[in-house]
Amino acid sequence: MTRMIAEPQTFVADALDGLVLAHPHELRRLGGGVVRATPLAPGRVAVVVGGGSGHYPAFAGVVGVGMAAGAVCGNIFSSPSAGQAVEVARAADAGGGVLFSFGNYAGDVIHFGEAERRLREEGRDVRTVLVTDDIASAPVTDAASRRGIAGDLCVFRIAGAAAERGDDLDAVERLARHANDRTRTIGVAFSGCTLPGASSPLFDVPEGMMSIGLGIHGEPGIRDVPLQNARDLAVTLLEPLLDERPNGAAPRVSLIVNGLGTVKYEELFVLFGHLHRELEGHGIEVTSPLCGELVTSLDMGGVSVTLLWLDDELEELWNGPAAAPAFRRGAIVDSVPVAAAPRADAIQAPASEVAPAETLPASVESRQAAGLARRLLSVARTLVDEQAEHLGALDAIAGDGDHGVGMSRGLEAAVAGASTVTDDGGLTALLTAAGEAWSEKAGGTSGALWGAALAAFGRAADAEGSAGGTAVVAAVQAARARIEQLGGAAAGDKTMLDALLPFEAALSAALADGRDLDDALARAAAEATESAEATAALRPRKGRARPLAERSIGHPDPGAVSFAMIVTALADSIGAERAGEAPAEASDEGQHS
């Protein structure tokens, strides 16, 4: 993925534009993804799928008759924003309700959950079914925490086929959940993948080894073992899948062999043959199989094996007619030709999604705080731009390697969002605009958390008078509480909170001891830095690093590190600014947040 690019920043938009131009009779381009070129019949359920880009045919390639009605497409390996999901769902909705379905990743859960809330407020009936097929990502006793990988296709296909035949939303949701319950996947990687524009892969597999249990976001596997020939690999991959045969399942499966990017078709066919024979040897019938590239991971060298345990109900839907750019079955009447939509950058989201926050009268203190916040956002952006490669490398150890890029993209958007509001609007208006822009443009878990935290910080600071230590402590507490609420993490989970909570405690303690705000911020930033480094000893219990806990041990959490870096730069900037514009004996109440 380092050759056919114009600019790395526009890779996703360029790829989607090309896809729609290649399939103008099937797809229509939106800013947030794609929908069918021909709208659904009135009253039909709209199945809307999605996630980060880099997985084609997932997700845009499975939009079509008998499949999804729309796909929400985030940045590479990063969840789409709530605004994108709302836009695609609105365009796809035909009055029969909307079913969101996507892999079980924290960022997707947060953003699609917010989209569902907004759409329900509009009076739409919206449901969500998470895909949790990856048996390597959590034990069977915690199956609800598992990731969604190649099994996405099974759930999307069953839901789309049920919607196509006219089932109501209750039935489509039930069948999608049933398909998820009957789907199991495991994968193996032989080499890592490379982000567009990057000079090296996100991870490497040692020579002569293979990595069992890979993720589809560039996450390495959970353990490395010596390379095996195709016959032995078939046994290695099937054994854990068969150990998790669903209760009551008949001995009938659809076998799905999926190439992750650079393991090509002839190799996949070799492995498929050995898998097929192994299943027959266990007395299991293979019917309606698939073998090819179905849910990829850019140019990763790897393969996954999925078993969809069929019953009569699922098999009927699995074999029904379908016509999407990357998935076809049976005979479908051609759709009415529709011209390709314009580029994403020429399409505007609904005005309610992009309008600047309304400017209301603000106090002098709030206006001054807004000016300082604007300057500090620029400081943070410059810092993260400089550290993006380091943060990405740290994230790639047990994650997908996009933390630096995501943070940089988010801060760029936050600075731009803040520019839509004048200082006269006050701190709340400015940080709300910045936070919403961060969340919408960056996507991902960190985008949602930082965006929500900025807005909460502004509201709480203004509620406490905008200035002084009391306002800053209240604002930090509010931001932390919003992150806890939205992300569901706690102390010790190896997340940003493991730096934020010590920062908050140190800040409050220093102010209680009579320190001025500048000194308190510097002390709190130092505590955050020390605590971020201490996360190296923790085992991750949240996010994409959780299945790779052993790899993560010995390395600090990238979210905690980026938080510590940012608050240190902000404390330094505030201290330098105060030293240049205020006498040393300035009172605490003269210090603005």
C-alpha positions in Angstrom: 0.0 0.0 0.0 3.0 2.3 -0.6 2.8 2.6 -4.4 -0.6 3.7 -5.8 -1.1 6.8 -3.7 -1.3 10.5 -4.5 -1.3 11.8 -0.9 -1.5 9.6 2.1 -4.0 11.9 3.7 -6.4 11.5 0.8 -5.9 7.7 0.3 -9.3 6.7 1.6 -11.3 9.4 -0.3 -9.3 8.6 -3.5 -10.0 4.9 -3.1 -13.7 5.4 -2.5 -14.0 7.8 -5.4 -12.4 5.2 -7.7 -14.6 2.4 -6.4 -17.7 4.4 -7.2 -16.5 5.4 -10.6 -15.8 1.7 -11.3 -19.3 0.7 -10.1 -21.5 3.6 -11.0 -24.6 1.5 -11.4 -24.3 0.0 -8.0 -22.9 2.7 -5.6 -23.5 6.3 -4.8 -20.8 8.3 -3.0 -21.5 10.2 0.2 -19.1 12.1 2.4 -19.3 9.4 5.0 -19.1 6.4 2.7 -21.4 4.9 0.1 -25.0 3.8 -0.4 -26.7 1.8 -3.1 -27.1 3.7 -6.3 -30.8 2.6 -6.5 -32.7 3.3 -3.2 -34.3 0.6 -1.3 -38.0 -0.1 -1.8 -40.2 1.9 0.7 -40.6 0.1 4.0 -37.5 -2.1 3.7 -34.9 -2.4 6.4 -31.6 -0.6 5.7 -28.6 -2.7 6.8 -25.7 -0.2 7.3 -22.3 -1.6 7.9 -19.0 0.0 8.4 -15.7 0.5 10.2 -12.2 1.7 9.3 -10.9 1.5 5.7 -8.1 -0.7 4.6 -10.2 -3.9 4.5 -11.7 -4.0 1.0 -14.0 -5.7 0.1 -15.2 -4.7 3.5 -17.0 -2.4 3.8 -17.9 -0.5 0.7 -17.6 -3.6 -1.5 -20.5 -5.4 0.2 -23.1 -2.7 -0.5 -25.7 -4.0 -3.0 -28.7 -6.1 -3.5 -29.0 -8.9 -0.9 -26.2 -7.2 1.1 -25.9 -3.9 2.8 -27.8 -0.7 2.0 -24.8 1.5 2.9 -21.3 1.4 4.3 -19.7 4.0 6.6 -16.0 4.3 5.9 -13.6 5.7 8.4 -9.9 6.4 7.9 -7.4 3.6 7.6 -7.9 1.2 10.6 -9.9 3.9 12.4 -13.6 3.9 13.2 -15.8 6.4 11.3 -17.3 9.3 13.2 -20.8 9.5 14.5 -21.6 12.2 11.9 -20.5 9.9 9.0 -22.7 7.1 10.4 -25.7 9.4 10.7 -25.2 10.7 7.1 -25.1 7.2 5.6 -28.0 5.9 7.7 -30.2 8.9 6.7 -29.4 8.3 3.0 -30.1 4.6 3.2 -33.2 4.6 5.4 -36.3 3.6 3.5 -38.7 3.8 6.4 -38.3 0.2 7.7 -35.7 1.1 10.2 -31.9 0.8 10.3 -29.7 -2.0 11.5 -26.1 -1.0 12.2 -23.6 -3.9 12.1 -19.9 -3.7 12.6 -16.9 -5.3 14.4 -16.7 -5.1 18.1 -14.1 -2.3 18.6 -14.2 0.4 21.1 -14.1 3.3 18.7 -16.8 1.8 16.5 -19.0 1.1 19.5 -18.7 4.7 20.7 -19.3 6.4 17.4 -22.0 4.2 16.0 -23.7 4.3 19.5 -23.8 8.1 19.3 -25.1 7.9 15.8 -27.9 5.6 16.9 -28.8 8.0 19.7 -29.0 10.9 17.3 -31.1 9.0 14.8 -33.5 7.7 17.5 -34.0 11.4 18.5 -35.1 12.0 14.9 -37.8 9.3 15.3 -36.0 6.5 13.4 -35.9 2.9 14.7 -32.3 1.9 14.9 -30.7 -1.3 16.2 -27.1 -2.5 16.5 -25.6 -6.0 16.1 -21.9 -6.4 16.9 -19.8 -9.0 15.2 -17.6 -11.0 17.7 -16.2 -14.0 15.7 -12.5 -13.7 16.5 -11.8 -16.6 18.9 -8.2 -15.5 19.5 -9.2 -12.2 21.0 -10.9 -13.4 24.2 -11.8 -16.7 25.8 -15.1 -18.4 25.2 -16.2 -17.3 28.7 -15.9 -13.7 27.6 -17.1 -14.2 24.0 -19.0 -10.9 24.0 -15.7 -9.0 24.3 -14.3 -10.6 21.1 -13.3 -8.7 18.0 -15.1 -8.9 14.7 -12.9 -9.9 11.8 -13.7 -12.0 8.7 -17.0 -13.1 10.3 -18.3 -9.6 9.5 -19.2 -10.9 6.0 -21.4 -13.7 7.5 -23.4 -11.4 9.6 -23.7 -8.7 6.9 -24.8 -11.3 4.4 -27.5 -12.8 6.5 -28.8 -9.5 7.6 -28.8 -8.1 4.1 -30.5 -11.1 2.6 -33.2 -11.0 5.3 -33.8 -7.3 4.7 -33.9 -7.9 0.9 -36.7 -10.5 1.1 -38.8 -8.0 3.2 -38.3 -9.2 6.8 -39.1 -6.5 9.4 -36.4 -4.9 11.6 -37.1 -7.3 14.5 -36.5 -10.3 12.3 -33.4 -8.9 10.6 -31.9 -8.1 14.0 -32.7 -11.6 15.3 -31.2 -13.3 12.3 -28.0 -11.1 12.4 -27.5 -12.1 16.0 -28.1 -15.7 15.2 -25.5 -15.6 12.4 -23.0 -14.0 14.7 -23.6 -16.7 17.3 -22.9 -19.3 14.7 -19.7 -17.8 13.3 -16.1 -18.5 14.5 -12.8 -17.2 13.0 -9.1 -17.5 13.5 -6.2 -16.1 11.5 -2.5 -16.4 10.9 0.0 -13.8 9.7 3.3 -14.3 7.8 4.1 -10.6 7.4 2.8 -7.2 8.6 1.0 -4.5 6.6 2.1 -1.0 5.7 0.0 2.1 6.1 -0.3 4.3 2.9 2.7 6.5 2.8 4.6 4.7 5.6 8.1 3.4 5.0 7.9 0.2 7.1 5.2 -2.3 8.2 3.3 -2.0 11.4 4.9 -5.2 12.7 7.2 -7.9 11.5 6.9 -11.6 11.9 10.3 -13.3 12.6 11.9 -15.2 9.8 10.7 -18.8 9.6 7.8 -18.0 12.0 4.0 -17.3 11.7 1.8 -15.3 14.0 -1.4 -17.0 15.2 -4.4 -14.9 16.1 -3.8 -11.8 14.1 -6.2 -8.9 14.0 -7.4 -7.0 10.8 -6.0 -3.6 11.9 -2.4 -4.4 11.7 -2.4 -6.0 15.1 0.1 -8.9 15.3 -1.0 -12.3 16.4 -1.1 -13.5 20.0 1.8 -16.0 19.6 4.5 -16.8 17.1 5.1 -20.4 16.1 7.3 -22.0 13.4 6.0 -22.0 9.9 3.9 -25.0 8.9 3.0 -26.6 5.6 -0.5 -26.2 4.3 -1.6 -29.6 5.6 -0.4 -29.0 9.1 -1.7 -25.4 9.1 -5.2 -26.6 8.3 -5.1 -28.8 11.4 -3.7 -26.0 13.5 -6.4 -23.5 12.5 -9.3 -26.0 12.5 -8.7 -27.4 16.0 -9.7 -24.4 18.0 -12.6 -23.6 15.7 -14.0 -27.1 16.1 -13.5 -26.9 19.9 -16.0 -24.0 19.8 -18.7 -25.7 17.8 -22.0 -23.9 18.8 -24.4 -25.8 21.0 -26.9 -27.7 18.9 -25.2 -27.0 15.6 -25.7 -29.5 12.9 -22.6 -30.9 11.2 -22.9 -28.5 8.3 -20.7 -25.4 7.7 -19.9 -22.8 5.1 -16.1 -22.8 5.0 -14.6 -19.4 4.4 -10.9 -19.0 3.6 -10.0 -15.3 3.5 -6.8 -13.8 2.2 -5.6 -10.8 4.2 -3.8 -9.0 1.3 -0.7 -10.7 -0.2 -1.5 -14.4 0.2 -3.0 -14.9 -3.2 -5.6 -17.2 -4.7 -3.6 -20.3 -5.6 -2.2 -20.5 -2.1 -5.6 -20.0 -0.6 -7.0 -22.8 -2.8 -4.2 -25.1 -1.5 -5.1 -24.4 2.1 -8.8 -24.6 1.3 -8.4 -28.2 0.0 -6.7 -29.4 3.1 -9.3 -27.7 5.3 -12.1 -29.2 3.3 -10.7 -32.7 3.7 -10.1 -32.2 7.4 -13.7 -31.2 7.9 -15.0 -34.2 6.0 -12.8 -36.3 8.2 -14.6 -35.0 11.2 -17.9 -35.8 9.6 -18.8 -32.2 8.8 -20.4 -31.3 5.5 -19.0 -28.2 3.7 -21.6 -26.3 1.7 -21.7 -23.0 -0.1 -18.1 -22.1 0.7 -16.1 -19.0 -0.1 -12.4 -18.7 -0.9 -10.8 -15.4 -1.8 -10.1 -11.9 -0.4 -13.1 -10.9 1.6 -12.0 -8.9 4.7 -8.4 -7.8 4.1 -5.8 -5.8 6.1 -4.1 -3.6 3.5 -1.1 -5.7 2.2 -0.8 -8.0 5.1 0.6 -11.5 4.4 -1.9 -13.6 6.1 -5.0 -15.8 6.0 -8.1 -16.4 8.2 -10.4 -19.3 8.4 -14.1 -18.9 9.3 -16.8 -21.5 10.0 -20.4 -20.4 9.7 -22.4 -23.3 11.2 -25.5 -23.4 9.1 -29.1 -24.4 9.8 -31.9 -24.4 7.3 -32.8 -20.8 8.1 -29.3 -19.5 7.7 -28.5 -21.6 4.7 -31.5 -20.2 2.8 -30.4 -16.6 3.4 -26.7 -17.4 2.8 -27.5 -18.8 -0.7 -30.0 -16.1 -1.7 -29.3 -13.8 -4.7 -26.8 -11.0 -4.1 -25.2 -8.3 -6.3 -22.5 -6.1 -4.8 -19.2 -5.0 -6.2 -17.4 -7.7 -4.3 -20.1 -10.3 -3.7 -22.4 -11.9 -6.2 -24.8 -14.9 -6.1 -27.6 -16.0 -8.3 -29.5 -13.8 -10.8 -30.3 -10.2 -10.0 -32.2 -7.8 -12.2 -29.8 -4.9 -13.1 -30.2 -1.8 -11.1 -31.2 1.5 -12.8 -28.0 3.3 -13.8 -27.2 6.3 -11.7 -24.4 8.7 -12.3 -21.5 8.6 -9.9 -21.7 11.2 -7.1 -19.1 14.0 -6.8 -16.0 13.7 -4.7 -16.3 13.6 -0.9 -14.7 17.0 -0.5 -17.4 18.5 -2.7 -20.2 17.1 -0.6 -21.4 18.9 2.5 -22.8 17.2 5.5 -26.2 18.4 6.7 -26.0 21.9 8.0 -26.8 20.8 11.5 -23.6 18.6 11.4 -21.2 21.4 10.5 -22.7 24.7 11.7 -20.5 26.5 14.1 -21.7 26.6 17.7 -24.0 29.5 18.4 -22.1 32.5 19.9 -23.6 33.6 23.2 -22.6 36.4 25.5 -19.6 35.3 27.6 -17.8 36.7 30.6 -14.5 38.5 30.3 -12.9 35.6 32.0 -14.4 33.1 29.6 -13.3 35.2 26.6 -9.8 35.3 27.9 -9.8 31.6 28.6 -11.0 31.0 25.0 -8.1 32.9 23.7 -5.6 30.9 25.8 -7.3 27.6 24.8 -7.0 28.5 21.1 -3.3 29.1 21.5 -2.9 25.9 23.5 -4.6 23.8 20.8 -2.0 25.0 18.4 0.8 24.1 20.8 -0.6 20.6 21.1 -1.0 20.2 17.4 2.6 21.1 16.8 3.8 18.8 19.5 1.8 15.8 18.2 2.8 16.4 14.6 6.4 16.1 15.7 5.7 13.0 17.8 3.3 11.2 15.5 5.8 8.7 14.2 7.0 7.8 17.7 3.4 7.4 18.9 2.5 5.3 15.9 5.5 3.0 16.5 4.5 2.6 20.2 0.9 1.8 19.2 2.0 -0.8 16.7 3.6 -3.0 19.4 0.2 -4.3 20.5 -2.2 -2.3 18.3 -2.8 -1.0 14.8 -0.2 1.7 14.8 -2.5 4.6 14.0 -2.4 6.5 17.3 0.0 9.2 16.2 -1.7 9.7 12.8 -5.1 9.8 14.5 -4.0 12.3 17.2 -2.4 14.5 14.6 -5.5 14.4 12.4 -7.7 15.2 15.4 -5.8 18.1 16.6 -5.6 19.6 13.1 -9.4 19.3 13.0 -9.7 20.8 16.5 -7.7 23.8 15.6 -9.8 24.3 12.5 -13.0 23.8 14.5 -11.9 26.4 17.1 -11.4 28.9 14.2 -15.2 28.8 13.5 -15.8 30.5 16.9 -14.5 33.9 18.1 -13.1 34.4 21.5 -16.1 36.5 22.2 -18.2 33.3 22.2 -16.3 32.1 25.3 -14.5 28.9 26.3 -17.5 26.6 26.1 -18.3 27.5 22.6 -14.7 27.3 21.4 -13.9 23.9 23.0 -17.3 22.4 22.0 -16.5 23.3 18.4 -13.0 22.0 18.7 -14.1 18.8 20.3 -16.8 18.1 17.8 -14.4 18.7 14.9 -11.8 16.4 16.6 -14.3 13.6 17.0 -15.8 13.9 13.5 -12.5 14.1 11.6 -10.3 11.8 13.6 -12.8 9.0 14.3 -11.5 6.2 16.4 -11.6 5.7 20.1 -9.2 8.5 20.9 -11.1 10.9 18.6 -14.3 10.3 20.5 -12.7 10.5 23.9 -10.7 13.7 23.3 -13.5 15.4 21.5 -16.0 14.7 24.3 -13.4 15.6 27.0 -12.7 19.1 25.4 -16.4 19.9 25.4 -16.8 18.8 29.0 -13.8 20.8 30.1 -15.2 24.0 28.6 -18.6 23.6 30.1 -17.2 22.8 33.6 -14.6 25.6 33.6 -17.2 28.2 32.6 -19.6 26.9 35.2 -16.8 27.7 37.8 -16.1 31.2 36.5 -13.6 30.2 33.8 -10.5 31.4 35.8 -8.3 30.1 38.5 -7.4 26.8 40.1 -11.0 25.9 41.1 -12.2 26.2 37.5 -9.3 24.2 36.1 -9.7 21.3 38.6 -13.5 21.2 38.0 -12.8 21.1 34.3 -10.2 18.3 34.5 -12.6 16.3 36.7 -15.5 16.8 34.2 -13.2 15.8 31.3 -12.0 12.7 33.1 -15.6 11.7 34.1 -16.7 12.0 30.5 -13.9 9.8 29.3 -14.7 7.2 31.9 -18.4 7.3 30.9 -17.8 7.0 27.2 -14.9 4.6 27.1 -15.8 2.4 30.1 -12.2 2.2 31.3 -10.9 2.5 34.9 -7.6 2.9 36.6 -5.2 0.0 35.8 -6.7 -0.8 32.4 -3.7 0.6 30.7 -5.3 3.5 29.0 -5.1 7.3 28.9 -6.8 7.3 32.3 -3.7 5.9 33.9 -2.0 9.2 33.2 -5.0 11.4 33.5 -6.1 10.3 37.0 -2.6 10.9 38.6 -2.5 14.3 36.8 -5.9 15.2 38.3 -4.8 14.1 41.8 -1.5 15.9 41.7 -3.1 19.1 40.4 -5.7 19.1 43.2 -3.0 18.3 45.8 -0.7 21.1 44.6 -3.4 23.7 44.7 -4.6 22.5 48.1 -1.0 23.0 49.3 -1.1 26.7 48.2 0.9 26.3 45.0 0.0 28.8 42.2 -1.7 27.4 39.1 1.4 27.4 36.9 3.4 25.4 39.4 0.5 23.0 40.1 0.1 22.3 36.4 3.9 21.7 36.0 3.8 19.3 39.0 0.7 17.5 37.7 2.3 17.2 34.2 5.4 15.6 35.7 3.2 13.1 37.6 1.3 12.3 34.4 4.6 11.6 32.6 5.9 9.3 35.4 2.6 7.5 35.5 2.4 7.1 31.7 5.8 5.4 31.7 4.7 3.2 34.6 1.9 1.8 32.4 4.7 -0.4 30.8 4.2 -2.8 33.7 0.4 -3.1 33.2 -1.6 -5.6 31.2 -4.1 -3.9 28.9 -7.7 -4.7 29.7 -9.4 -2.5 27.1 -9.0 -1.7 23.5 -7.2 -3.5 20.7 -4.1 -4.1 22.8 -6.1 -6.4 25.2 -5.8 -9.6 23.1 -2.0 -8.9 22.8 -1.4 -8.3 26.5 1.9 -10.2 26.6 3.4 -8.1 23.8 2.2 -4.9 25.5 4.0 -5.6 28.8 7.2 -3.7 29.0 5.9 -0.8 26.8 3.9 2.2 27.9 0.4 2.8 26.7 0.4 5.2 23.7 -2.7 7.0 24.9 -1.2 7.7 28.3 2.0 8.8 26.7 0.4 11.2 24.3 -1.7 12.6 27.2 1.4 13.2 29.2 3.2 14.8 26.3 0.3 17.2 25.7 -0.2 18.3 29.3 3.6 18.8 29.7 3.7 21.0 26.6 0.6 22.9 27.7 2.0 23.5 31.2 5.3 24.7 29.8 3.5 27.0 27.4 1.3 28.4 30.1 4.3 29.0 32.4 6.2 30.7 29.7 3.3 32.9 28.7 2.6 33.9 32.3 6.2 34.7 33.0 6.2 37.0 30.0 2.9 38.8 30.8 2.3 38.8 34.5 4.4 39.5 37.7 5.4 36.5 39.7 3.2 37.5 42.6 0.0 37.4 40.5 -2.8 35.8 42.5 -4.4 32.5 41.7 -7.6 34.2 40.6 -5.6 36.1 38.0 -4.7 32.8 36.3 -7.1 31.8 33.6 -7.8 28.3 32.5 
